Amino acid sequence: MPDTISDRLKLVLTTIKITAKKSGRLNNNIQLLAVSKKQSIEKIKTAFNAGQKAFGENYLQEALEKQAKLKDLPIEWHFIGSIQSRKAKSIAHNFDWAQSIDRLAVAEALNKHRPKDMQPLNICIQVNIDSESTKSGLNPNEVIKLANEIKKLPRLKLRGLMAIPKKLIDPAEQYKTFLKVAQLQELLTQQDHEIDTLSMGMSADLIPAIEAGSTMIRVGTAIFGERKDD
């Protein structure tokens, strides 16, 4: 792995570009989201100065502290952690995206608290594609129903789906799982939902995710290096 954040960022972007080309896709349709949870302000600034503009955070209080210190930078902030209704007001006021919606109550709370002088909050429905009991996310069979309800909420803009599939050793098997999410996304499109985002794939599995149709890759380790708590 390259030594600097800038070099690692370039490597990830190159991997995305090469994989997209091999898959017959346009590179500009795939966004890189830098997962900056438990990373320092200095590292985030370094990545930003290297050209990275979108950052994802899992923990609300940590994210708010970072946002206060980085308020002069035009960062696009994504909340990608589990959302409880009590956190909805802060998330609605301080983030551009919320990617982990799996309950109507949370969506309604975000809609209620999103300020009217801000653009509607971009959101993704989190899908538990492997039905893992230890993970958040909606059962695939319930996604269309929730999407239809979210469509009625004016301060939210449904952009698509987010998923964290089970880790598999075989890239071909991982691809098959990602493809299930992509097929669910296509089903939503057929139901007249104007969506454009498929947020799936991380440092270890971004290649099969892109091959399956991901439009947003969430990468932490491959950009910032191993965290001390890993």
N, C-alpha and C positions, 0 to 999 in steps of 0.2 A: 504494500500500500504506500502511495506517495507520502512524503513527510508533512506537507503543508495543507491547510484547508483549501487554499486556492487550487492547488494541484489535484487534490482529491475531488473537488467540485468539477474541475475540467474532465476528470476521468469518468465521473458519473454521467455528465452531459454527453460525453463522447459515446459511452455505452448505450445511452438512450438513443442517440442519433443513429448508431450502427444497427441496433436492434430494430428500430423503426424502419430503416431502409430495407433491411432483410425481410421485414414483414409487409413491405409494400405500403407503409404508412407515412404521412407527412410529419416531420419532426416537430413542427410548431403546434401540433395538436396534443402534445404531451408536455404537461407542466411538471416541474420538479418542486416538491415541497420539502424544505429542509426541516426535519424534526429536531427542534432545539431544546427539548425538555432536559433539565439538569445540565445544560451547557451554560458557560459563562457569558456575560455581556460582551467581553472582548472577542470571544469566538464568533458570536453572532455578528458583531461589527465586521470582523474579518470576512465572513462569508458574504455579508451585504456588500462590502467594498469590492468583492470579487465578482459581483453581479447577481447574487441571489437575493430576490426580493420577497419571496413568500416563505413564512416560517410557521410551523405547527407546534402547538403546546398542549400538554396533557393535563397539567395541574393549574387550576385557576389562580390561586394566590401567587404562585411563582410567576405565572404569565403576566399578571397585573403589575408586579414589581418590575419585570423586564420592560414592559410597555412604558412605564413611567420614566425609566432611565433611557429609553430609546425613542422617546416621543418625537424627536427632531428628524427621525429617519422615516421615509415613506414606505414602511413595511406593511405587507398584506398579512394579517394575522388570522390563522386558522385554529379553532379549538377542535382537538381531535380526541380528547379524553371523554370519559363517561360523564353524562350531564344529569344532575339532579335538578328538580324544579327550583330549589332554593338558590341555585347558581345562575338561573336563567337571566335575571336582570343584569348582572355584571357581564355575562357573556353577550347579551343582546346589545349592551352599550359599548363594548370594547373590542369586538371581533368583526372581521369581514365575512368569515365563514364559520359555520358550526357543522362538523362532519359526522357527528355521532348521535343522530336522532333515531330513537327506536321506540318512542312512545308519543301518542298524541298529546298527552298532558304537558310534556316537555316542549313540543312544538307550539302549543297554545301559549305557554308561559313566555317563550321567546318572542312570539308575535305580539303579545300584550306589552312587553317591555321595550321592544325595538323603537327607538326614537323616530318620530315622523320626519325629522329633518335629516335623517340618514337614509341611504339607499336600503332597500329590503335586504335582510340578512340572507346570504347564500347558505343553503343547507344541503346536506346529503343524508339519506336514510342509511343507517348502518345495518347491514345484513349479516346475520350469523349463518353463513352459507353451509357450514358443516354441522350446525346444531350442537355446538359445544356448550356444555353446561357451565364452563368456567369463563365464557366470554359474553360480552354484551352484544346486542344486535337483535334484529327482528327475524322471526322465522320467515323464510322466503315466501311462503304462502300468504303472509299477511302484508306484504310490501305494497301491493296495489291499493288495498283498502286505505292504508295510512297515506299513501301518495294522494289519493283522491281527497282526503280530509285536509291535507296540507295545502292543496291547491286553493282552498277556500280562505286561507289566511293571508291577508294583503301585505303584511310586513315581512313575509318570508318569500324567498324564491327557491323553489326546489330545483337543484342543479343535477342531481343524479344519485348514485349509490356509492357507499364506501364499504369495504370488506377487509377483514383480517383472517384469511383462511388458515386452516391447520397447516403447520410446517410439514412438508414432505421432502424426502431426499431426492426422489426422481423428478427432474424438471418437467418431464412429459405428464406425470400425474398431477403436478402442481398446475400445469397449464389447463388440464381438464377442469380443475376446481375453479380457476379464474374464469374459464369459459362459461361456467354455470352462472356466474355473476353477470357477465356480459350478455348472456341470453335473457336474464331477468331485466336488465337495462333495456334491451330491445323490446321486450314485452311492454314495458312502461311507455316506450315511444309509440308503439302500436295503439296504446290506450290514450293517445293525444296529449301526452305529457311532453312539454318542450324542454328536454334535458340534454345536457352535453358533457357530463362529468362522470367518469368511472374511476374512483379513487381506490386503487389497489396496487399492491406491489411495494416491497420495501428493499432494504439493502441486499438481502440474501436471495430474493426471488423476483427482482424487477424485470429480468429478461422474459420469463414465461408470462408475467403480467402484461407486459407490452405486447407480446405476441398474441395474447388473448383479447387485447383491445383497451387496456388501461389508458386513461387520458391524464392521470395524475399519479405520480410516484412519490411515496412518502419515505424519505431517506434521512437517517440520522447517522448511524455508525460509519457508513461509507464516506460521509462528508467530514464529520467532526472527530472520528476515531472512537475507540472504545471508551465508554463512561466508566468511572471508577466503581460504580455500584453494579456494573454488569458482571 
